Amino acid sequence: MQPESQRIASLLTATTQRRFPPKTRGHVLQVALLLFNQRGFAAVTTASIAEEAGVLEGTLWYHFNSKKDLLIAHMALLREAFAEANTQSHDADPEAVVRGVFDAYDVIWDFRYLLRDDFRHALPGEVELLQALQLLNDELDDWAEERVAHADAHELLTLPRGEAAGIAEIILLIGRYWLDFSEGKYPDTDHAELRKRGLGHIFTVLKPYLSPEAAEVVRRKLS
């Protein structure tokens, strides 16, 4: 890796970095993810990905015919990582529930351009791919609502009737946009600290409704 790539790689969690094979294809895929997160999918060219990855553009095309193929590969990785982060999603133990939320948001932030960007102008005519991206976003929306409902059902949260969907929307907004907002507002703050602050904001929203046991688990994890 070039020094700049090493700097950018620090913006991904170690768990996500391990998903990229150490060979050229994995390296290109990781660099593309980082650049799409930082600049937006539409603004990044294959030439800039190749330059950042330290490979010829022809080498990039050998592995990926277009940016679309990179995006499709990222979608598959996101699904895989998100499924792994939710292996204990039906557990009633406060530790498992809170850990699952922390792990899931690390995945969301690592692949955030997929949930943040508007691809309609960047992918004209790609109806099936746009539908797949919308489905992915809908699944994340459903996940947030399910997590809130699950915690409520097991008395880790006590929610007023009818508020679950609104609370889920707020914590999803933090997931989609917090890192981009905070990187601009706090440019000198360590990336890991920004993630921690984002999680703190999520649980600030939930705090009035958390059971004492769940609140203690969150406090330990954030301290």
FENRA-V947727 format. One record per residue. N is the residue number from 1. RES is the residue in one letter. PHI is phi as a letter, one per 30 degrees, with the letter a starting at -180 (999 if undefined). Layout:
[[N	RES	PHI] [N	RES	PHI]]
//
This chain:
[[1	M	999] [2	Q	d] [3	P	e] [4	E	d] [5	S	d] [6	Q	d] [7	R	d] [8	I	d] [9	A	d] [10	S	d] [11	L	d] [12	L	c] [13	T	d] [14	A	d] [15	T	d] [16	T	d] [17	Q	e] [18	R	d] [19	R	d] [20	F	c] [21	P	e] [22	P	d] [23	K	c] [24	T	e] [25	R	e] [26	G	d] [27	H	d] [28	V	d] [29	L	d] [30	Q	d] [31	V	d] [32	A	d] [33	L	e] [34	L	d] [35	L	d] [36	F	d] [37	N	d] [38	Q	d] [39	R	c] [40	G	j] [41	F	e] [42	A	d] [43	A	d] [44	V	c] [45	T	c] [46	T	d] [47	A	d] [48	S	d] [49	I	d] [50	A	d] [51	E	d] [52	E	d] [53	A	d] [54	G	i] [55	V	b] [56	L	d] [57	E	d] [58	G	d] [59	T	d] [60	L	e] [61	W	d] [62	Y	d] [63	H	c] [64	F	b] [65	N	d] [66	S	a] [67	K	d] [68	K	e] [69	D	d] [70	L	d] [71	L	d] [72	I	d] [73	A	d] [74	H	d] [75	M	d] [76	A	d] [77	L	d] [78	L	d] [79	R	e] [80	E	d] [81	A	d] [82	F	d] [83	A	d] [84	E	d] [85	A	d] [86	N	c] [87	T	d] [88	Q	c] [89	S	d] [90	H	c] [91	D	d] [92	A	c] [93	D	d] [94	P	e] [95	E	e] [96	A	d] [97	V	d] [98	V	d] [99	R	d] [100	G	d] [101	V	d] [102	F	e] [103	D	d] [104	A	d] [105	Y	d] [106	D	d] [107	V	d] [108	I	e] [109	W	d] [110	D	d] [111	F	c] [112	R	d] [113	Y	d] [114	L	d] [115	L	c] [116	R	c] [117	D	d] [118	D	c] [119	F	c] [120	R	d] [121	H	d] [122	A	d] [123	L	b] [124	P	d] [125	G	i] [126	E	d] [127	V	d] [128	E	d] [129	L	d] [130	L	d] [131	Q	d] [132	A	d] [133	L	d] [134	Q	d] [135	L	d] [136	L	d] [137	N	d] [138	D	d] [139	E	d] [140	L	d] [141	D	d] [142	D	d] [143	W	e] [144	A	d] [145	E	d] [146	E	d] [147	R	d] [148	V	d] [149	A	d] [150	H	d] [151	A	d] [152	D	d] [153	A	d] [154	H	c] [155	E	i] [156	L	d] [157	L	b] [158	T	b] [159	L	c] [160	P	d] [161	R	e] [162	G	i] [163	E	c] [164	A	e] [165	A	d] [166	G	d] [167	I	d] [168	A	d] [169	E	d] [170	I	d] [171	I	d] [172	L	d] [173	L	d] [174	I	d] [175	G	d] [176	R	d] [177	Y	b] [178	W	e] [179	L	d] [180	D	d] [181	F	d] [182	S	d] [183	E	d] [184	G	d] [185	K	d] [186	Y	b] [187	P	d] [188	D	c] [189	T	c] [190	D	e] [191	H	d] [192	A	d] [193	E	d] [194	L	d] [195	R	d] [196	K	d] [197	R	d] [198	G	d] [199	L	d] [200	G	d] [201	H	d] [202	I	e] [203	F	d] [204	T	d] [205	V	d] [206	L	d] [207	K	e] [208	P	d] [209	Y	c] [210	L	d] [211	S	d] [212	P	e] [213	E	d] [214	A	d] [215	A	d] [216	E	d] [217	V	d] [218	V	d] [219	R	e] [220	R	d] [221	K	d] [222	L	d] [223	S	d]]
//
